Amino acid sequence: MSEQPRRPRKPYRRPQKDPVRLLAFEALRAVDERDAYANLVLPPLLRKAREKEGPEKFDARDAALATELVYGTLRRQGTYDAIIADCVDRPLREVDPPVLDVLSLGVHQLLGTRIPSHAAVSASVELARVVLGDGRAKFVNAVLRKVARDDLDGWLERVAPPYDEDPEDHLAVVHSHPRWVVSALWDSLGGGRAGIEELLAADNERPEVTLVARPGRATPEELLGEEAAVPGRWSPYAVRLSEGGEPGAVEAVREGRAGVQDEGSQLVALALANAPLDGPDRRWLDGCAGPGGKAALLGALAAERGAFLLASEKQPHRAGLVARALDGNPGPYQVIAADGTRPAWRPGSFDRVLVDVPCTGLGALRRRPEARWRRRPEDLEGFAPLQRGLLRGALEAVRVGGVVAYATCSPHLAETRAVVADVLKQHPGTELLDARPLLPGVPGLGEGPDVQLWPHLHGTDAMYLALVRRTS
């Protein structure tokens, strides 16, 4: 019997490195392994890529694609996990995290971008060969080819439970939020399907970059001279950069005369600055000043009136960020590292006090999409004593006739109205002020007297604000 001729073996081909997808993978690994935030990890990675020479040097289109891959994958992680789970033969927890990151990047390219399917699969398999090896690249190839058989709507119909059977789980899968977050946001909105769908969808949109022109140091007109700049919606000091606008390219931002600050954050500072007072208006306090955005705006507003601002931040490294934000402020100010629950000042020392308290951050999920997967319901119990302690400290710091602003970047009722109601019960010499007139022109502020802003209604983070006057 004659021997069958052997089929010639294919020559080994080295995997092709794709700098954009390698960078996106590196950013996702940092988010997963180090609990890093993408908005802190990605800029230095992009900066380093831009500084390289040769084929790995990034241009603006490379940076935009890498940014979309990272943020898009993180925002839709819950949806993509449900789809991947339907395409593998083991529980998702048994898939190695680096493999899952490559798969998620691939699924986002297939279902969340306009990249052609064959290119999305091919690029993802090449990435897998580079970072995982040939064996696991075959697994990635098999899974992504299954995913490519349908579009996002088709997959959602398959993996999301029907709305009529389980509304919260349906919304959690379709809009990529943990079920408990869906429930909490729904409670805060007050019911109705349309509102919660719009809010969850807004959480998955890329937020605009908003600048603040710090009064006395820069003007909105100066910022509007920049390319891709348009006026803010609500704050007289706000300027928005349309897609592609780079804050670091703005001279006033580089010089500290302007900064990056969400319009909701600006509105909170402005409401406190414009709240009616009984008596003098000479001493202001920012009791939770880090990292310094509101302090810088308050400092500029205080300077215009000849008032002094004390900016206090418990963590020394964050106090350093506050000092940097306030550097060059034209009026008198001081930055200290101090605990607002154990004041370093005498009671009744201030006319206006802001406490923007630490919270779950559920109001800023557009900017920190990974936060939705890290937070747990039990985190609320950890924040509750601190939030109440800071508000109590603020009420002790303000003089009779003065005003306290309690703010938080979370719409969760346990972090907003529940905190204010509990603390005011213990401080009978206080009254809630109607904050709505202090946000002129802003629609949809509800019945008051407090204010809850929303991404889908106002284009801001979901900032909460309550204004309290001390009456005795």
MARZAVEX-60333 format. One record per residue (C-alpha): residue in one letter; x, z, y. Coordinates in steps of 0.2 Angstrom, whole numbers, padded with zeros to 4 digits, always signed. Example, Ala and Ser with C-alpha at 12.3 -4.5 7.8 and 13.67 -1.06 7.14 Angstrom:
<nodes>
a+0062+0039-0022/s+0068+0036-0005/
</nodes>
This chain:
<nodes>
m+0000+0000+0000/s+0007-0005+0017/e+0009+0008+0030/q-0004+0007+0045/p+0006+0003+0061/r+0006+0018+0073/r-0003+0017+0089/p+0010+0018+0103/r+0009+0035+0112/k+0005+0034+0131/p+0019+0039+0141/y+0018+0056+0150/r+0012+0054+0167/r+0016+0068+0180/p+0001+0075+0189/q-0001+0069+0206/k+0000+0083+0219/d-0014+0082+0232/p-0009+0093+0247/v-0027+0095+0253/r-0034+0101+0237/l-0019+0112+0233/l-0021+0121+0250/a-0040+0123+0247/f-0036+0130+0229/e-0022+0142+0237/a-0035+0149+0249/l-0048+0152+0236/r-0036+0161+0225/a-0031+0172+0240/v-0049+0176+0243/d-0052+0180+0225/e-0036+0189+0221/r-0032+0199+0237/d-0050+0201+0244/a-0044+0191+0259/y-0056+0183+0271/a-0055+0164+0272/n-0055+0164+0291/l-0039+0174+0291/v-0031+0165+0276/l-0034+0147+0281/p-0027+0146+0298/p-0009+0150+0294/l-0010+0139+0278/l-0016+0124+0289/r-0003+0128+0302/k+0011+0128+0289/a+0004+0111+0282/r+0004+0103+0300/e+0022+0108+0302/k+0028+0100+0286/e+0037+0083+0287/g+0034+0069+0275/p+0018+0065+0264/e+0013+0083+0264/k+0011+0084+0282/f-0008+0087+0287/d-0017+0077+0300/a-0033+0082+0308/r-0044+0074+0294/d-0034+0083+0281/a-0037+0099+0290/a-0055+0096+0292/l-0057+0091+0273/a-0047+0107+0267/t-0058+0118+0279/e-0074+0110+0272/l-0068+0112+0254/v-0064+0131+0256/y-0079+0136+0266/g-0092+0125+0257/t-0086+0131+0240/l-0087+0149+0246/r-0104+0147+0254/r-0112+0139+0239/q-0103+0149+0226/g-0119+0157+0219/t-0127+0140+0217/y-0112+0132+0209/d-0109+0147+0197/a-0127+0144+0190/i-0124+0126+0188/i-0107+0128+0180/a-0114+0142+0168/d-0126+0129+0162/c-0112+0117+0158/v-0101+0129+0148/d-0102+0136+0131/r-0097+0154+0136/p-0102+0167+0148/l-0095+0163+0165/r-0085+0180+0166/e-0075+0173+0151/v-0069+0158+0161/d-0052+0162+0169/p-0054+0164+0188/p-0042+0150+0193/v-0051+0138+0181/l-0067+0143+0190/d-0060+0140+0207/v-0055+0122+0202/l-0072+0119+0194/s-0081+0126+0210/l-0070+0115+0221/g-0075+0100+0210/v-0093+0104+0210/h-0093+0106+0229/q-0086+0089+0230/l-0099+0082+0218/l-0114+0090+0225/g-0110+0095+0243/t-0100+0081+0250/r-0100+0062+0251/i-0085+0060+0241/p-0089+0047+0227/s-0092+0055+0210/h-0077+0047+0201/a-0065+0052+0215/a-0071+0070+0215/v-0069+0071+0196/s-0052+0062+0196/a-0045+0073+0211/s-0051+0089+0202/v-0044+0085+0186/e-0027+0081+0194/l-0028+0097+0203/a-0031+0106+0187/r-0016+0097+0179/v-0005+0103+0193/v-0011+0122+0194/l-0018+0125+0176/g-0009+0113+0164/d-0015+0098+0154/g-0025+0108+0141/r-0037+0117+0154/a-0038+0101+0164/k-0047+0093+0149/f-0060+0107+0150/v-0062+0104+0169/n-0064+0086+0166/a-0078+0089+0152/v-0087+0101+0163/l-0087+0091+0179/r-0093+0075+0170/k-0108+0085+0164/v-0111+0091+0182/a-0109+0073+0189/r-0124+0067+0179/d-0137+0074+0192/d-0137+0077+0210/l-0140+0095+0219/d-0159+0094+0219/g-0159+0089+0201/w-0148+0104+0196/l-0158+0116+0207/e-0174+0111+0198/r-0165+0115+0182/v-0156+0131+0185/a-0167+0140+0198/p-0182+0149+0192/p-0199+0143+0200/y-0203+0151+0216/d-0220+0156+0210/e-0213+0166+0196/d-0198+0175+0205/p-0197+0171+0224/e-0182+0181+0227/d-0172+0174+0212/h-0177+0157+0216/l-0171+0159+0234/a-0155+0167+0228/v-0150+0152+0217/v-0156+0139+0229/h-0148+0146+0245/s-0133+0155+0236/h-0136+0173+0242/p-0136+0188+0230/r-0154+0193+0226/w-0152+0210+0235/v-0147+0202+0251/v-0161+0190+0250/s-0173+0205+0248/a-0165+0214+0263/l-0165+0199+0275/w-0183+0196+0270/d-0188+0214+0274/s-0180+0213+0291/l-0188+0196+0295/g-0205+0204+0291/g-0211+0192+0277/g-0216+0173+0276/r-0207+0160+0266/a-0203+0148+0280/g-0193+0161+0290/i-0182+0167+0275/e-0179+0149+0269/e-0173+0144+0287/l-0162+0160+0289/l-0154+0157+0272/a-0151+0139+0275/a-0143+0144+0292/d-0131+0156+0284/n-0124+0141+0274/e-0121+0130+0289/r-0104+0129+0298/p-0106+0139+0314/e-0100+0132+0331/v-0085+0139+0339/t-0091+0148+0355/l-0079+0153+0369/v-0082+0166+0382/a-0075+0164+0400/r-0070+0181+0405/p-0077+0185+0422/g-0064+0185+0436/r-0051+0177+0425/a-0059+0160+0419/t-0075+0151+0423/p-0087+0141+0412/e-0084+0126+0422/e-0065+0127+0418/l-0069+0128+0400/l-0082+0114+0401/g-0068+0102+0407/e-0061+0103+0389/e-0064+0090+0376/a-0079+0093+0365/a-0086+0107+0376/v-0104+0110+0380/p-0113+0124+0389/g-0118+0140+0379/r-0137+0143+0375/w-0140+0160+0382/s-0124+0168+0389/p-0119+0163+0407/y-0101+0164+0401/a-0102+0155+0385/v-0096+0137+0381/r-0098+0129+0364/l-0085+0118+0356/s-0093+0104+0346/e-0086+0100+0329/g-0068+0097+0329/g-0064+0107+0345/e-0049+0118+0343/p-0049+0135+0353/g-0030+0136+0352/a-0029+0120+0362/v-0038+0127+0376/e-0026+0134+0390/a-0037+0148+0395/v-0038+0154+0377/r-0020+0154+0375/e-0017+0164+0391/g-0031+0177+0386/r-0042+0172+0401/a-0055+0166+0389/g-0058+0170+0370/v-0067+0166+0355/q-0083+0176+0354/d-0101+0173+0347/e-0114+0172+0359/g-0124+0186+0351/s-0109+0197+0354/q-0108+0192+0372/l-0127+0196+0375/v-0124+0213+0368/a-0110+0217+0381/l-0120+0209+0395/a-0136+0219+0391/l-0127+0235+0392/a-0118+0230+0408/n-0134+0225+0416/a-0145+0240+0410/p-0153+0250+0424/l-0144+0267+0427/d-0149+0282+0437/g-0134+0288+0447/p-0116+0282+0448/d-0108+0268+0438/r-0090+0271+0437/r-0084+0275+0419/w-0088+0264+0404/l-0083+0267+0386/d-0082+0255+0371/g-0082+0268+0357/c-0078+0256+0342/a-0068+0243+0352/g-0058+0233+0338/p-0054+0219+0337/g-0057+0218+0356/g-0070+0204+0360/k-0083+0215+0368/a-0070+0226+0376/a-0062+0211+0384/l-0079+0205+0391/l-0084+0223+0396/g-0067+0226+0404/a-0069+0210+0415/l-0087+0215+0420/a-0082+0233+0424/a-0068+0226+0435/e-0080+0216+0445/r-0089+0233+0450/g-0073+0243+0452/a-0078+0253+0436/f-0065+0260+0423/l-0066+0255+0405/l-0060+0266+0391/a-0058+0256+0375/s-0057+0267+0359/e-0053+0262+0342/k-0050+0273+0327/q-0037+0262+0317/p-0021+0260+0327/h-0017+0242+0322/r-0035+0237+0328/a-0032+0247+0344/g-0016+0235+0346/l-0028+0220+0345/v-0039+0228+0358/a-0024+0230+0369/r-0019+0212+0367/a-0037+0206+0371/l-0038+0217+0387/d-0020+0212+0392/g-0021+0205+0410/n-0038+0213+0414/p-0039+0214+0433/g-0047+0231+0433/p-0043+0249+0428/y-0044+0251+0409/q-0036+0261+0395/v-0034+0258+0376/i-0033+0273+0364/a-0033+0276+0346/a-0047+0289+0343/d-0061+0293+0332/g-0078+0291+0340/t-0086+0304+0329/r-0073+0317+0335/p-0072+0312+0353/a-0056+0313+0363/w-0066+0315+0379/r-0077+0328+0387/p-0096+0327+0384/g-0106+0317+0397/s-0090+0308+0404/f-0097+0290+0404/d-0111+0280+0413/r-0111+0266+0400/v-0106+0268+0382/l-0106+0254+0368/v-0104+0258+0350/d-0103+0242+0339/v-0103+0251+0323/p-0095+0246+0306/c-0107+0239+0294/t-0110+0227+0279/g-0108+0212+0290/l-0124+0203+0283/g-0127+0196+0300/a-0111+0186+0300/l-0112+0177+0283/r-0110+0160+0292/r-0092+0165+0297/r-0087+0176+0282/p-0097+0168+0267/e-0086+0177+0254/a-0093+0194+0261/r-0110+0191+0253/w-0102+0192+0236/r-0092+0207+0240/r-0105+0218+0247/r-0116+0229+0236/p-0132+0239+0240/e-0122+0255+0238/d-0111+0250+0252/l-0125+0255+0264/e-0124+0273+0258/g-0105+0273+0263/f-0109+0266+0281/a-0124+0277+0284/p-0115+0293+0289/l-0102+0284+0300/q-0115+0274+0309/r-0126+0290+0313/g-0110+0299+0318/l-0105+0286+0330/l-0122+0285+0338/r-0122+0304+0340/g-0105+0304+0347/a-0110+0290+0360/l-0125+0300+0365/e-0114+0315+0368/a-0102+0305+0378/v-0114+0298+0390/r-0120+0308+0405/v-0139+0311+0409/g-0146+0295+0416/g-0133+0285+0408/v-0136+0271+0394/v-0129+0269+0376/a-0130+0252+0367/y-0130+0254+0348/a-0125+0237+0341/t-0121+0231+0323/c-0118+0214+0315/s-0131+0217+0302/p-0150+0215+0302/h-0152+0227+0287/l-0165+0239+0292/a-0155+0253+0285/e-0141+0249+0297/t-0152+0246+0312/r-0169+0254+0316/a-0167+0268+0302/v-0151+0274+0310/v-0158+0274+0328/a-0174+0282+0323/d-0165+0296+0313/v-0152+0300+0327/l-0165+0300+0341/k-0176+0313+0331/q-0161+0325+0333/h-0159+0321+0352/p-0176+0323+0360/g-0168+0321+0377/t-0167+0302+0375/e-0178+0287+0377/l-0177+0269+0370/l-0176+0256+0384/d-0184+0238+0382/a-0168+0227+0379/r-0178+0211+0379/p-0178+0208+0399/l-0159+0210+0398/l-0157+0195+0388/p-0166+0183+0400/g-0171+0166+0393/v-0169+0171+0375/p-0185+0167+0365/g-0191+0175+0349/l-0186+0193+0353/g-0201+0201+0344/e-0211+0216+0350/g-0196+0227+0356/p-0190+0238+0363/d-0174+0234+0352/v-0168+0216+0349/q-0163+0207+0333/l-0155+0190+0335/w-0155+0177+0321/p-0144+0162+0316/h-0159+0151+0313/l-0168+0156+0329/h-0155+0159+0341/g-0139+0150+0334/t-0130+0167+0335/d-0124+0180+0322/a-0138+0191+0317/m-0133+0205+0330/y-0144+0220+0332/l-0146+0230+0349/a-0154+0246+0354/l-0152+0253+0371/v-0154+0272+0373/r-0155+0281+0390/r-0151+0300+0390/t-0164+0309+0399/s-0158+0327+0398/
</nodes>
